[in-house]
Amino acid sequence: MTMTERAARLIDSAAKQLFVGGEWRGAASGEVFAVEDPSTGKPLCEVADASSDDARAALDAAVATQPVWGKYPPRERGEILRSAYELMLKRQDDLALLMTLEMGKSLNEAKGEIAYAAEFFRWFAEEAVRIEGSYSLSPDGKARFLVMRQPVGPTMLITPWNFPMAMGTRKIGPAIAAGCTMILKPAQQTPLSALALAGILAEAGLPEGVLSVLPTTSAGALTEPLLRGGQIRKLSFTGSTGVGRSLLEQSAQQVLRTSMELGGNAPFVVFDDADLDAAVDGAMQAKMRNIGEACTSANRFYVQSGVAAEFARRLTERMAALTVGPGVEEGVDVGPLIDDKARQKVQSLVDDAVSRGARVLLGGSAGEGAGYFYQPTVLTDVPKDSELSTTEIFGPVAPVISFETEAEVIGAANDTEFGLVAYLYTRDLARAFRVSEALESGMIGLNQGIVSNPAAPFGGVKQSGLGREGGRVGIDEYLETKYVGVGGI
């Protein structure tokens, strides 16, 4: 079977209905919307378009199921996650192809995401049985303190298009482990991966009513009534800072628990004592993972003047060797951007920087032909007042900026409203700790270009978000702490 035939068969068999309270159904309105292939700009298929009526049905299911699901034995919740983990790995090839078709990343990257996404289920399967409380004597000896952890209740999960499977499992995993029911609204561009995930969880034994998945073209009309209604008790959102601010305002009325993983503007700092080969390897990972369409993507490359020219030369050489094309084709490294709006944004940022004096060492323009391709690009002499210096790029563009002193680069790296991740390359141990402590960021990649790991806490400071996902603290976002004071003993 050719790749084209396999893709057509996979799309034909993919889930395209809403998943509401454990049942597959069409939208109450009967409406559908097209899912586009970003490598061609043409529709792949049509998916049911959820409305507020569908959201109400999903909420009713979540609220009705919460009392029973919250008391489910932790071991059984963990076993469901473990089964889902195994099913994901078993179907890795098909899930990766489905993701590539709707999102654009290469098949190799998509397979990597499936493995990464599955790890969240394995991690939280193990955390489900480690939800601990405490028992202690009061300081005056007259009472006992009993502290217990309980599920926060029905949750709203909103995921982006750039990691359509991993962002789902990173939220669903701890919610299941904690005993929370869920409504998941995936990004309009990539609903197929989320619906496939719902099918896997149902097969793994997730009870009806625990999870609903609602693709929609009317995100605000669907989510706002849910957040303001008083029955949703937790919101977890990954996306832009602007949308995050709006959701926080909507959540404030009901004082919802919120987790926000928002935008980034990651600095990548290379000191002149760094291992330059390792720094370039790390730069390629931090910049080109997911075509640069990642909140963790390196956005500003600050390189000390003694090695700046050589770093730029090596980075340009590596970027030039990348193959651009449809992600389903063998040997492709860089797929298309998600849509034409994204490509226009990247081009506008590059044009602005060049108009202000930046030099183009590589690329600087969109790809030819159909699809939303953009050429891997390296710029130098990027001025501080360019939009590229302050805006999250979300594309395969690497601006290289020279610096002289440690104090100078710390100031430049921190000169942003964002603080998700920063990267740092140096062989000086004292400098490594000193700069890591000084950088205003929730995560630091010290001599490594990838920080994301299901076993580690993921999240930012400043306007990059609230709360943490993953690691031992990831489940805390879905648990309330209840204190019982015991007297008369």
N, C-alpha and C positions, 0 to 999 in steps of 0.2 A: 504494500500500500504506500503510495506516495505521501509526502507531507501535506500536500494540498487536499488529498482525499481524506487523510486522517483528521485534518483540521475541520473539514466540512462535516464529517461524521460526528466529531466531538461537539461542534456547535449545535448540530441537529439534536443531539441527545442531552444537551445541557439543560439544567433547570432554569426556567424563565418565568415561573409564576412567583407570587409572593409566598413566603413561609410564615403563616400566622397561627400561633398557638399549637404548632406541631402538624399543621395541615397545609398542603399545597393548594393554592386557589388563585383565581384571577383577581384583578383589582375590582373593587366594588363598583367603580365607575365604568369598568370595561376598557379603560384607556391603557395604551402601551406606548413605549418609547424605543427609539433605535439605539443600539450599542454600536459604536464605530470602531473600525480597525484603524489605528493611527498610522499604520504603515502604508495605507492606501487612501484613507479618508472616506472609505465606503462603509455602509452598514454591514455588521456581522449578523445581527438578528434583532428581534424585538422582545422587550421584557415588560412585564406588567408594571404599571405606573401607580404606586400606592397613593391614596388620598387620606384625608383626615378620618374618613369612615373606617378605612383599614387600620389606621393608627389606633382608633378607639377599640376596635376588635382585638388588636394586639395587646393593648393596655389591659383590657378586661381579662384576657388570658393570663397575663403576667401577675396581676393583682390576685386573681383567684387561685393561682398555683403557688404563690409565694409562701403561704403558711405551711403547706405540705413540703415543698422543696427545701425550705429553710431548715426543716427537721430531718432531712435525708441523712443517713449515716455518712460521715466524711469519707470513709473508705469506699463506699459505693460511688460517691461523686468523683473521687480520684480514679476509680476503675473506668468510669465513663471517659474521662480525659485521656487515660492511658490507651484505651481502645481507639479513640479518635486519633491519637498520635500515630498509632500503628497503621491505621487506615490511610492517613495522609502519606506516610512513607511508601506504602504499597502502591498508591496511585500517583506518585510523584511526577511521573512523566506526563500523564494526562492533565493533572492540575497545572503543571508548568506551561504546557502548550495553551491551555485555556487562558492563563494569565497573560502570556505573550500576545495572544491574539487581541485581547481587549485593552492591554496597557502599553505594549510595545517593546518591553525589555527583551534582551536576548534569551534564548532558551536556557543557556547555561546559568545566567543570572536568575531566571525564574525558578530553575531547579534548586538553586541555592536558597531562594526565598522560601520555597516549600519546606526545605529541611529546617530552616531557621524558624519558620512559623510553627512547625510541628513541635519544636523544642519547648515552646511556651506551654503546650498541653502537657508534655512530659514533666516539666518543672512544677507546674501547679497541681498536677496529679499527686506529686510528692508533698506539696505544701498543704493540701487539703486536710491531711491527718496531723498537721503540726500547728493548728490554731490553738494557742495556749491562753489560759487565764492565770489567775494567781489567788493565793490565800495567805493572809498575813494577820498578825496581831497589831491592834492600834497602838500608838505610842504610849497611851496612858494605861494600856492593858485591860481596858474595860469593854472592848468590842473586838469583833473580827472583821476584816475587810475581804470580801469575796469579789473578785473581778472576773467578768466573763466577756467573751467576744461573740457577737451575733451578727448575722447578715444585715446589711443596711437596708435591703429591700429591693423593690423593682428598680431597674437601672436602664438608662438610655445610653446607648453606645453609638458614637458617630465616627466613622472611619474615612480616610482619604483614599485617593486613587493610586498613589505612587507605590504603596506596598499593600495591595488589596487583600492578601491573605494574612500576612504577618500582623498587620494592625488589627485584624479581626481576632486572631488567636491571643494577642497580647492583652486584649480586653476581656474576651469571653473566658479565657482560661482562669483568671483569678475570680471572676464572677461566679463561675460554676463551682470552683473550689470553696468559695465562701458561702455558697448557698443562696445566691441572688438570681431572680428571674431577670430576663433581658429583652430589650427591643433594640435591634441593630439596624441603623440606617447607613448603608454603604454609599460610597460616592456614585453619582450618576454615571460616570464614565466606566466604572468597573464593577457592575453588580454581579457578573457571572461567577467570580471567585467567591464572593460572600454567599451566594445561593448554593454553590457546591459545598461550601463549608457547613451550611445548615444541613444538607443532606448527609454528610459524613457524621455529624453529631447525632442526628436522628438514628442513623444506622448503629452508632456506638451505644445507643440506649438512653439518650437524653429524654426524659419524660416530656410528654406533650404539655405545652403551655410555658415551659421554661424559657424558650427562645423563639423570637419572631424576627424575620428579616424583611425589611420594607424598602426596596429600591423605589426612588421617586425623582421626579423632575421638579417637585415643589417642596424643597427641603424645609423652608421656613414655615410654610402652611402646615406641614406635617408635625414638625418638632415643637414649635412654640406652644400650641395648646397643651401638649403633653407636659412640657416643663412648667407651665403656669397652673396646671390643674390640681396639683397637690398629691397625686398618687405616685408619681415617679419620685424616688428619694435620692437618686444618684445620677450624675451626668459625667460621662467620660468622653472627651472630644480630642481628636487629633486633626489639625488643619491650620489654617492661617490665623495670625494674631487678630486680624480684623474681625473675622467671624467668631473667634473665641471671645472677644470682648462683648459682642452682641449676645452670645449665649450666656455669659456670666450675668449680664443684666436681666435676662429672662429668668435665670435660675435664682436670682436674689429674692424675688417675691416670695418664693417658697423655702428659701434658705436651704437649697439643695447642696449636698456634698458634691464637689466638682473636682475633676482631674482634667488638666488642660496641657496638652503637648502641642505647642504652637510653633511659630516661625523660628528660623535661625539665621545667623550671619557669621558662620564659623571662621575664625582666623586659623591659619596654618603657619606656625612660626618655625623657621629654620635658622639656628645659630651657626656661626662659622666653624664651630668645633663638632658639628653633627657628622654622622656617617652619611655622606651625600647619597650613596647608592640606596641606603635604607630610606632616606628622606624622600627620594624620588618615587620609590616603590610605594611608600605610604601616601604620597601625594596622588598617585594614580588611583589608589583605593578610595581615598577620602573625596576625590573630585569626581571620579568616573563611575562610582557605584551607582547603579540605577540611572545611568545617563546624566548624572548630576542632579536628578530630580529627587532629592532627599533633603530633609531638614538638617541632617547631619553633614551635608556636603560641604567641603572646604570652599569658602566663598572668597577669601582674601589670603593670598600667599605672601607673607612677610618673610623676606630672606635677607640675612645680614650681608652687607655690601661686599665682603670679601669673597663670598661664594654665590652671589646673586646671579651673575652672568652665566656661570657654569650650571647652576641649578636650572635656569631658564632654558639653556641649550639642551640639557638632558631631558627636561620635561617636554619640550617641543618635539624632540626626537621620538619619545615614547608615545605622545599623543598622535603624531603623524602616522605612526604604524598601526593605528586602530582602523578596523574595517567598519564602515557605516552601511547599514542596510536593514531590511526587514528582519525582526528578531527571530523569525522561524527559519531563516536560512543559515546553513552551516558556515561557521567561520566568522559570523558577524559579531562584533564587539559592541557596537553602538547602534541602538535602535532609534525609532522616532520619538520626538517629544509627544506629550499626550494629546495636544490639539493645536490648531492654528493660533489660538490666542496665546498659548504658552510660547510658541515659536516667535511670534511677533514681539512678545515681551523681551525675550533674550536678544533679538536683533536690535531692539530699541536701546537696551542697556549697552550693547557693544558700540552702536553708532554714537551714542552720547559720549562714551569714554574716548573714542577715537577723535571726535570733534573737539575734545578738550585737551588732546595731545598724546593720548595713549598710542603705542606702536603695536601693530599686529605682527606677531611672529608666525602665527599659524591660523588658518581658518578665517573666521570673522563673517561668515555668510551662511545662509540656509542651503540645504542640499537641493539638488535638482530633481525634477520629476514629481510623481505623486507622493503623498505622505508628508508627515510633519518633521522632516529631518533637519538637523542643524549640525554643521561641521565642528569637530573638536577644535577648540580655539585657545590660543595662548596670547596674552597681552602683557606688555611691560610699560613702564613709565605711566602707570594709571594715576591720574591726579586725585587728590583727596576729595575734591568737590564733585566728582563724577557720581552719577546714580549707581554705578556698579560697585562703588565702595560702601554704600549704605543699604543696598537692596538685595534681598535674597534672590540669587540668579535663577536657580532651578533649571539648569542646563549645562552643557559641556564646555563651559568657559572658565579659564584659569587666569586671573589677573595676578601678575608677579610684581611685588612692590619692595623696593630695597629699603633697609633701615641700618642705622649705625649702632645704637646703644640699647641695652636691655630696658632701661626706663622708657625710652622712646617707643619701643615696640609694645610694651605692656600698655602704655597709654593709648596707642593706636588700636590695639586688639580690643580694649575695653570700651572704645568710643562708639558704642552702639546700644540701642535699646534692647537688643537680644542677648541671650546668654545660655544657649543650649549646650554647645560643645566647642572645645578649642583643641587644637593639635599642637604639639611641641616636640621638636627634635633637638637634642643636645646630648653630649656624652659627659657633661659636667654634672655630677650628682647634686651638688649644692645648688646649682642653678636650676636643675630640674624641679627640686622641691620649692625653691624660692618663687619661680615663675608660675608653677602650678597653683601655689597658694594665692598669687596675686591676680591671676586671670579670673574674671567674673563670669564663671561658666559652671553649669551643673555637672558637666562631664569633661574630662581631659583625656585625650589620646596622647600618652607620653611614649614617644618613639614607636607609635603604631597608628595606622591609618583607619582602623575600624574599632569603634568602641561598643557597638550594640552587642548585647549578649543577654539571653533570657535569664541568666543567673545573676545579673547585675542590675542595680537600679538605674532606670532611664528617665531623664527629665532635666529641665532647665531652670534658670533663675531669671529675674527681671521679666521682660515681656515674652519670654520663651515658654512660660507656663507655670502650672501649679501641680504639685504632687509628683509621684514617681510610679513608673510601671516596671514590672520585672523585679527580679531579685527577691529577697526575703520580705522587703517592704511592700512589694506590689500587691499583695493580698490585703494589706491594711486599708487600702482605699475602698474596699468593699465590706469592711467590718465596722460595726459600732462597738464601743467599749461601755459595758454596763457595770456599775458598782453596786453591790449589795452590802449594806452595813448590818452586821449581825450582832445583836446585843443579847443579854440575858444568859450568857454562857459562863 
